[in-house]
Amino acid sequence: MKKLLIYLIFCWLPYLASAQNTEIHPRLLNREWEASWIACPNVPLKSFGVYHFRKTFVLEAKPDKFIIHISADNRYRLFVNGLPVAHGPARGDLAYWYFETVDIAPHLQAGENTLAAVVWNFAEHMPWAQISHQTGFILQGNTEAEAIVNTDNTWKVFHNQSISPIPIRMEEMRNFIVIGPGEAVEGSRYPWGWEEKSYNDSDWQMAMQLYKGMPRGRGTGSVYYLTPRTIPLWQEQQERFAHITRFSGIAAVTEAWLKGRQPLRIPPASRVSVLLDNKRLTTAYPELIVQGGKGASVELTYAEALMDDNLQKHHRDKTEGLKIFGYKDRFRPDGGNNRLFRPLWFRTFRYVQLDIQTAEEPLILTDISHHFTAYPLEEKARFSSDDAELEKIWKTGWRTAQLCANETYFDCPYYEQLQYVGDTRIQALISLYVSGDDRLVRKAIQDINRSRVPEGLTQARYPSAVQQFIPPFSLYWVSMVHDYWMHRQDDDFVRQMLPGIQQVLQWFADNTDRSEDMLGGLPWWNFTDWTDQWQWMNETSIGGVPDGAEKGSSSILTFHYAYTLRQAAELFDYYEQKEQAALYLQQAEKLARSAYNACYDVQRGLVADTPEKRSFSQHAQIMAVLSGGAPLLQQASLIERALADASVTQASFYYRFYLTRAMVKAGMADFYYASLQPWRDMLAMGLTTFAEKSDPTRSDCHAWSASPNYDFLATICGIMPDAPGFAKVRIAPALGMLKSVTAAMPHPDGMIRVWLTRLPRNAIKAVIELPTDTEGTFIWNGKSYPLKGGTNELAAK
């Protein structure tokens, strides 16, 4: 029991996040590694499999430093002398296959030591976000001092056939879900204690060597090109379920069991069901410790919310008359003591139901908990106001952003775990504004850049084993680069993206109808927004696509292209490519003007979706404003009419991010505060993260709906970069009906802090702190006031 407790303690400690700053010997980046990729012999390496690798070695003394580099296909979890120290690799592709770097010296000792790793390949069941070649594991010591642990045929391997996949079938789930399988574990066949030094591996096989590790840019050919991980290791910490919602088949289930203070005994020959409520959505590894119960079965079902018989969600706190419906894991104990069930990959849930069937022995549930895991985003920003509900929106939005950030950004953690560009642009801005951490932002920009295909488009989501193209998302990738350029001084990185930007924009230029100076009919899926009017009917009427996208002359897509051309013109002008910048600006003005002239309806005072003027949307007005197609004096009226006219196609949570951008550009930023009703409605429905769309919704956690965490700072507080690299700060508050706001946000040179208090006759008192060497401008009622580094006190009218 003592060893198990030590294991659990270390499990929920954050992994060695600082280890990624550890040195990598230059030779490992410039020549073939001494270590080989290894695998289990006599098994199909492209099929589902779980394998355990071990290496025992002797050290004369405890080292001060012992650096190793690790990777696997698909995944690994590494233990040193029984303690978990790393988990990876971060998802990439075969041309950029990441490895982790860890100093394991703190876990080593003089004498005998054991490295142990579990490696798995979900193969035909793998998530769509997983790119793979075949099962393999590699570990390389940093120098000659660590070469003793290099993977070769001195490592031992065991094929763990106790674990089998439980496929998550879309037809059974009645929804699109591509996250990989559930897991069934047969305890009687599991090699319990395999990670411990004391485990007897004498009957294990010698590992099979495949090929040497190859760093990216070297060699004459390789399956994987190894590249250093660029983001920190995931955080992981223990948490406990909040509440026992209901149970059946047993006399009592106490809260003491949830708190780990009292075991739960399930009698022999019993069928018991226990529904647990975490009270908030989470991404975590469930951990169940049991003893006894040979022949029993424990099934765990995970759900974001309970549902009715029609699989519809209600208030997320409601449980009466509702049932759990979701994907599952299954564990069959072997009758031993202190058996730990923990799936290989994390689960997403608010509710978990345990359905237990015992045989002739009682089953003791010693403890149940879960270990929260996510990218280690730190909440450095703060926001409060005289409207207390905004703080609830802030906290819920931040929780949403946390659960949608892992080794890549996720659109949603329960259903897809894919890094879509449309979602990711919003997520990246939230990361920059709330945490100040730009490492996952950079990785996302690089990932999407590497997804480009010869015709010029990026893929819509990447990494992904299944290709998908959404042309508007390629434009949003350009916007991501522009956003990053404005918020970070990182010229070498941004310059690397310019050729890709040119290719994307050239694809759109090649698909422009020159006779009308608007985009022609575009191939692929031209998803714009989830709206009720743009329904997914069948494969010939794909959802989320506006009029004109397929046949040509879509004002929305043409304006969007022009909007992006303007951003590209700014980038290319800054990097001294003046001719290209001038061309992009000329194209933007021509396209935006043509689309406006062709689609503006004088009678309605709105821009139509196409020149036929049969359909109208908020989206067309938004992009007409953002692209500059709408004359400056008409921009506010377009947005006002779009907000007031319920007959036009409405923007969903996702596209409201762009609605806010358009309101700011049209001088209507004060309208933002009043536009927050959809988020208030989600809170009223008991959501603990923000949903993909209004009910009925698929996903209860969708990153694009966390946009208030950006806009509370960028729109209400009005904090924006006023020069590339955030070299200057522009603060133009838009309080709406708020009377006071206090906020702080990270800046590359320190923290920005604001205290804003509304005074009579639309005046304002402002106290603003900027980093020492940062200057800026404060704007109120059209007047500008200079800001210097340090504390600024203003009374503006």
N, C-alpha and C positions, 0 to 999 in steps of 0.2 A: 504493500500500500504506500510506503514511503516513496518508492521510486515513481509510482504513478502520480503522487502529489507534486513531486519535483517536476515531472514532465508537464503537468497541467500548468504549473506556475510559469514555466518558461514558454509554454505555448501561447499564453495570452500577453506576455511581454511583447512590445514591439520588436520586430526582427531588427537585425543590426543595420538600421537605416543609414548610419554614418559610414558603413563599410563600403558603400559605393564611391566614396572619396579616396579609398585606399589605392595605393600605387599599383600600376600595371607595368611589368617589365617591358621595355620597348621591343625586345625580340619577339614577344608574343603578338605584337601588332604588325610585325614586319616579316615573319617567316613561319613556316609550318610548325605546329606544336609538336612536342614530344608525345603528348597524350593522344590516345586514339579514342574515337567514338567506340563504345562497346555496347553489346546487346546480349540477349539470351540465345544460346544456340538451339537449333531444331524447333523453332517456333516461327509462324508467319509474322514478319515484322510490320506488315501493313494492316494487321487486324487488331481488334480490341485486345488489350493485354495490360496487366499490372505486374511489375517486376521489382524485386528488391535486390540491391547491390550492397556488398560489404567489402571493406578493406581494413585489415588489422595490421598495425605497424608499431614499431618501438622507437621511442625517443630517449636519448640519454639524459636529457633535462627538459624541464618545462620551457618552451620558447617564449621570447618576448614578442615575436611576430611570426605568423605562419599564414601566408596569404595564398588563397586558392581561387580558381576561376571555374565556374560550373555552368553547364547548360544541359538541356535534354530536349527530346522530341517525344511527346508533346510537353510533358510537365515533369517536375521533380520536386521532392521535399527532402532536404538534407539534414541528417542528424550527426552530431559529434558526441561520442560517448553517451548516447541516449538522449541528448538534448537537441531540439530543433533549432537550426541556425539560419536557414535560408530556404526560399521557395521561389520557383521561377520556371522557365525564363519569362521575362517580359515579352509579350507577343510582338512579333515582327513578321518578316517573310524570309524565304530561303536566301535571298541576296543580302539581307540584314538580319542575321540570326543572333539574338542577344545572348550574352553571358553575364552572370553575376560575379562580382569580386568581393570576397569576404575574408577578413582576418579571423581565423578560428583559434588563435593562440589562447584566448581566455578560457577555452573549453578543453584544452589539452593538458596533459600531465606527463611527468617523467614516467617512463616505462611503457606499458602497452596502451594503445589507443585504437578506437574503432570509428571509421567513417561508415555511415549507412545511408542509403538513399532509396526512396520509393520512386519509381518512374512509371508513368502510365501513358498509354496511347488510347484515346477514345475512338480513333480510326473511323469506321463507318458511322459511328454515333457522335463524332466530335462536333463541338459548336461551330457554327458558320464563321465565327470570328477567329477560328484556329486554322492556321496554315501548317501543313505537315508534309514530311516525306516518308519517314518510317520510324519505328521505335529506336531510340538511341540515347546514350548518356555519355557525357564527357566531363572530366575533372582534371585540371592542369595546375600544378604547383607553379608559383610565381618565379622562383629561382631554383638553383640546384638544391638548396636547403629543403625545399618542399617537394622535390621531384619524386620522393619516395611514395607519394600518394597518386601519381599520375595514373589515369585509367589505362589498363592494359589487361592481358589475360591472367594477371595475378589477382584481379578482383574476382569475387564470387557473386553468383547470381541465382535467384530463386524465382520461378514463375508462380505467382500467386493466383491460383485458380479458384480461390474462395470468393473473389469479387466478380460479379457479372453485371452487365448493363441492364437497366430498366429503360427502354426507349421512351422518350417523350413524344408521342405521336400527335401531330396537329389535329387530325380528325377526331381524336379522343378529347383533346383539350379544347377543341372547337375554336381555336385561335392560332395565330402565327407565333410559333415559339421555336427557337433554334439555339438553345443554350447548352446542349449536350444531355447525356442521360442521367437518370437517377441510378442509384447503386444498390445492388443486393449483395449482402455479405453473409456467407455461410461460416459461422464461427468455428465449427468443428474442423475446418480445413485451413483456417487462418494461422500464419506463423507467429503466434503471440510472443512478444518480446524481441522480435527480429532486430530492432534498432539498438538493443542493449549490448554492452561489451561482453556480458556473460553468456550471450546466446551461442549455442552450439551450431555452427554452420558447416560442420564437417561433411554433410551429405549434399551441400549445394554444389552446383556446377561451376566450372571456370568460365568466366565471361568470354564471349567471342569478340575479337577485335574486328572493326569494320574498316575504318580509314582514319588517317590523321586529322586532327583539327586544323582548320585553315582560316587565318584572319582575312577579313575583307580586303580585296585589292592585291592578294598574293596568289601564287600558284598558277597552274595551267588549267584548273578545273576542279570544282568541288560541289558537293551536294549542299553544304551549308557554308556561308561566309560569316565567320564569327565577328561580332562587333560589341564593344562594351555597352552595358546597360547605361542609359542616360537619365534614368529616374530613380528615386529612392525605393528601397524595399517597402512592401506593404506594411501598414500597421496592423496589429492584431491584439485585442484585449478582451478579457473575459467580461461577459455581461450575463444577467439572469432574467428569466421570464418574469413578467410582472404579475400575472394573474392566472388562476385556474378558472376557466370560464364554465366548464361543465364536465361531468364524468358519468359513466354508467358501468354497470357490471361489478362494482366494488362499493363497499360501505362508505369509505371516506378517502379523500385525497387532500392532504393538508398543505398549507402554504409553507410549512417548515421544510417540506421536500423541495420546493422550488428554491428555497434559500440555502440548500445544501446541508441542512442541520438534521434531517431525519430521512432515512430511506423509506421507500414505498414498496410494500410487499404485495405481490400479485399471487393469489393462491393457485394451486394446481387446477388444471382443467377449467380455466376461467377465460372469459372473453371480456376484455376491459377496454374502454375508450376514454381518453382524457384529452380535452381541448385546452390548449394553452394560448394565452394572449400576451404578446410582448408589449402591447399598448402603443407601439410605434413600429413602422416598417424598418427592417434592417437587412444588411448583407452580412452573413455570418456563417461560421462553421458550427452546426449543432454538435454537441458532445453529450453522449449518453453513457454513463458508467453503470454496469450491471454485474450481478453475480448470481450463480446458479441458473435455474431455468432451462436446463437442457431440453432441446426440442421445442422451445418456445419460438414465437415470431413477434417481432415488433415492427410495425409499419409506421413511418413518419410521412405525413402529408403536409405540404407547405402552401400557404396562400397569402395573398395581399389583403384579401377581405373575404368574408363569408358571402354566400350567394343563395338566391332562391332556386326553386325548381327549374326556372327558365335561365339559370346561370346569369342573373342580373344582380349587380351590387346595390346595396342600400346604404344607409348611414353606416360608416365603417365601424362604429362601436356596437351596432345592432347584432345580436347573435340569436335571439329567440326566433324559432321558425326557419332559421337559415342553416345551411350546411357548408362543409369545407369541400373545396374542389380544387385540385392542383396536382403538381407532380410529386413523386414519392421516392423514398428510400425504404429498404427492407433489411432488417438485421435478425439473424437467427443465432442466439447465443449457444455456446458449446457446453455450458454448465460450470465453467471456471469462474474464478474470482477476479474482480476488478477488470472486467472486459470493457474496453473503450470503443464505442462506435463514433467515428468521425468521418464524414464523406471526404473524398479526395478534393472536391471543389466546393466552394461556398454555396450556400442557399440564400434565397431572398424570401422574406416572410414577415408578416405580422402575426399570423395565426399558424400554429403547428398542432396537428392532431396525432396522438399516439394511439394506434389500434393494436392491442396486445392479445395474443392467444397463447396460453400456457398449456403444457402437456402434463406429465406426471409429477414434475417438480415445481415448487414455487419459484418465481422470478423476483429478485430483489433489484429494484431500480435505486442504486446508491445515490446517484446525483444526475441532474440534467442542467445544462447551461448552454451558452453559445459564445463564440468568440468573434466579435465584430471585426471585419476586415475591410480595408479600403485604401486608396492612395492617401498618404499622410498629409492632407491639406490642413493647414493651421488657420483658424479663424482669427485674423489680425484686425479686420475691420469691425466697426461697431456702428449701430444705428439705433436711435430712439427719438421719439417725438411725443407730442401731446395726444396723439391717437394711439392708444395702447395696442390696438389690433395690428398695427403695422409691425410691431415687434414680433408678434406671433407669425405674421407673414414672413418676416426676415428669418426667424428660426426654422420655420418649415421649409423655406426655400433653400437655406443652407444645408439642411438635412438631405433635401433632394439632390443638391449638387454633390454632396459627399458620397451618397450611394451610387451616383452615376460617374464616379471617378475611380479608376482602378489602375490597371497597367496601361489602359487607354481610357479615353472617355467612353462612357456607355450612353446610348440613347435611353435605355431602360434596363435595370438589372434583372428583372424577373423573366422577361420574354426574349430579349435579343442579345444584350451585352455587346452591341456593335457600335463602332465609332463612325457615325454618320456626320457628314460635314455640316449639314444644316443645324443639327443639334450642337455640334462641337464648337461652332463659332460663338454661340451664346455661352456655352460652358467655359470656354477659354477666357472670355471677358470677366465672368464671375470669378474665376481663379485669380486673375490679375488684380481685380478690385478688392476681393475679400481676403485672399491669402497672400498675394504678392508673389506666389510661387509660379515661375514661368517654365519649369522643366517639363511638365506634362503638356503645356501649350506648344513648346518647341517640338516635342516628340510627335504630337498630333499633326502639326504642319508638315514635318518631315514624312510621316507615314503617308499622308494624302499625296504629297508630291511624288513619292515613290510608286504610287498606284497608277500614274498616268500611262495611257496606252498610246500606240503610235499615232492614232488619229488626233490626239491632243487632249482629250478629256481625262480628268481624274476619275477614279471610281467614286461612287457615292458614299461608300463606307470602306474602311480599310484599317487594319488587316481583315481580310475576309477570304475564305476559301471559295465562296460563290460570288462571281463578279456581278456588279450592278452599276448601272449608269443613270444618274439623274443630272442632266445638264445644268439646271440652276445651282446644284450643289458644287459643281466645279467653279461657278462664279463666286460662291460663298467662300471657297478656299482662297481665292484672290483677296476677298475681303478680310479673311483671317490674317493673311500676310500683312495687309495694310494696317489692321488693328495692332498687330504685334509691333510693326515699325513705329507706330505712333506712341506705343507704351514702353518700348525698350530700345535702348541704344545698342544695336547688335548688327552692325552693317554687314559684316562678313556673312552672317547667317541669312539675312534678307536678300543679299545679292545672289545667293545660291538659288533663290526661288524665281528670279526674274525670267530665266529661260522657260520655266514651266508656265509662268503667267502668260508669256507670249504665245505658247502653244495652245493654252485654253482659249485665249481671246481670238486666236486665228481660227479655231474650230467654229466659233460663233460667226466670225466674219465670213467664213466659207458657207455658212448656212443663212446668210442674209439675202433677202429678196431685193435686188438692186432696183427693180422697177418701182417698188413701194418704199424703199429704205426702212423696212421693218424686217424682223426675223421671219424667215419662211417656216414651213412645217418642219419640226425638229424630230429626229428619231429618239429612241429610248423612252424612258419614263420621265416626263417633265413635271414631276411632283412640285407643287407650289404650297399647298396647305390642306389640312383636313377640314373641309367645310361640308355642311349638309348638302349644299348644291352640287358639289363635285364628288358624287358618290362613286364607289367602286362597284360597278354593275357586273362586269365580266371581263374576260381578257381583252376584249375589244373596246371596253369603256373602263379604263383603269382609274382608280380613285385619286383625288387630289390634284387633278389636271384641269386648268382653266380652258375656256374656249379659245380657239386659235392656236393652241400649242401644237396640235398635230397637223392641222391644215395650213397654218401660217397666219401671220398678221396678228399675233397676240400682243396687245398693248402691254400687258404685265411683263411678259418675258423680254420684250424689246426694251422697255424702260429699265428692267433689271440689268440687262446687258449694258445699257448706257451708264447706269449708276456705277457698275463695276469698271467700265472704261475710265471714268473720271478718277476712281481710286488708283487705277493702274497708271494714269497720266501723272498723278502726284508722285508715285513711287519712282517712275522712270525719270522724271524731271530731277528729283532729288539725287539720283545716282548718275547724273550727267549724261543721260541718254535722251537729249532734248528732242531730237527728231522723232523718236518713237513716242515720246510723251505728247508732242504736238499732234501726231497722227491719231492717238487715242482720244485726245480731247476733241479733235475735229469730228471723229466718228461718233462720239458720245452726243455732241450737240446736234448733229444731223439726225441721228436715230431718234433721240428724244423729241425733237421738234416734229419730225414726221409722224411719230406715233400719236403725239398730242393733236396735231392738226387733223389726222385721219379719224381719231376716235372721240374727240371731245363733242359732247351732245349739248348744244346751246339751250334747248328747252329744259333739260334736267339739270344743267349746270354741273355735270359729272363726266368723267372720262369713261367710255365704254370699254369692255374687254376686247372688242374687235371693231373694225370699221363698219361692220353691219349694224352695230349698236343695238343688239338684241339682249345682251346681258351686261350687268354692271356689278362691280364688286368694290369693297373697301380696298382690295389689293391693288387695283388699277390706280386709285387715287394716291395710295401710299407710294407706289413706285413712280408715279408721275411727279410727285413732289421730290422724292429722294434723288431722282435722275436729273432734276432741273428741267424736265420737259414742260411742266406747268409753269406759266409766267409767275414771277414772284408775287405779284399782287393778287393772284388767284389761288395761291397754295392754301391759305387758311380756309377759304370758302369751300374748297374741295374736301378738306378733312372734316370741316363742320357738317357738310351735307352727308358725307359718308357715315359719320357718327349718328346723325339724326334720322337717316332713312333706313328703316328696318327691312325694306324690300331688297336692298343690295346684298350681295353675298358677304357674309360677316367673316372677319378674321378670327381664327382660333387662337388658343393660348400661344401657340408657336409664332404666328404672324403678328401678334400684338407687340412683339419686340420691335418689328419694323414699323408698326403703327406709331409707337412711341418715338422712334427716330424721326418719322415724318412730322409728328406734332412738334417736336423740338425744332426741326428745320423751318416749319411754317410759323414759328413764333407762338406756338400753342402749348408749350411745355407745362403750363399750369393746369391743363386738362388731365395730365397724367394721374394725379391723385384721385380724381373722380372715376378713372377707368379701372380701378382695382377691384371692382365688385366681383368679377369671376374668382379671384383669389379668396375674397371673403366668403364666397359661397362654398368653396372647397373646404375651408376651415369649418364652416357650419355643418358640413357633411362628415366631419370626423376624420378627414384625411390628415395624415401625419407627414406626408410628402405631397408634392403637387403632381396632378395627373396629366396624362397625355392630351386629353380633351375633356370637355364637359361630359357628365354622365348621359348615356351609358358609355363608359370608357373601357378600353382594354387595360392599359397600364396605369397603376396608381402612383407610379414614380417615373417621371419623364423630365429629363434635364432641361429641355427648352422652356418648361413652365416655371423654372426657378429664376427667370429674368428679373423679377423685382429686386433680387440681391445685387444686381448691377444697377438697376434704375433708381433705387433709393439713393445711391451715391452719385450716379452720373446724371440723373434727371432732377430728382427732388433737391439734392444738395448741389447739383450742377457742376460736379467736379469732372473735368475733362482735360486731356492733354491739349496744349495750345501750340505745340511744336513737336516734331518727331523726337522719339525717345523720352517723351514727357519732360523735355528740357524746360518747358514753361507750363504753367498751370492756369487754366481758365475756370473760374467758379461763377456760375450763373444760376442761382437757386430758382426753383420753381415749386413753391410750397403749396400751391393750390389753396385749400382751406385750412392748412396746418398753421398753427400759431408759433410753434417752436420745434427746432430740430437740433439734435446733437449727433455728430458722426465723426468717425475716424477711418482712414483707409491707408494702406501701405503705398508708398511711392518708391521708385528705385533708390532714392537718396534718403529715405526716412519715412516719417508719417505725416500725413495731412490731417489736421483736426479742424472741425468747424463747429461753432455754436451760433445758431441763427434764431433770432427772436423777432417776430413781426410787431411793428409799432403802428399806431393810428395813421390813417391816411396813406396806407400802403407803403409806409417806410419800413426799414429793417435795421436791426442792430446785429452786427456780425463780428465775431471774434474768430480769426483764422490763423492757424499755425501752419507754416510751411517749413520743409527742411531748410537748413541754414543757408545753403547756397542756391536755393531755388526761388525764382521770381514768378510772378503771375499777374492776373487781372481779375478783379471782381466786377461783376456786371449786375446792375439792378435798375429796372425801369429804363433800360436803354442807355444808361450812363456807365462809364468805365472808371474804375478806381485801381491804381497800381497796388500790387502786393509785393512785399519783400520777404526774404527768408527770415524766419522767426515769427513772432506774434504780431498780428495786425488787428487793430480795433477800428471798426467803421460804424458810422450811422448814416445810412444811405436813404435818400428819398426817391 
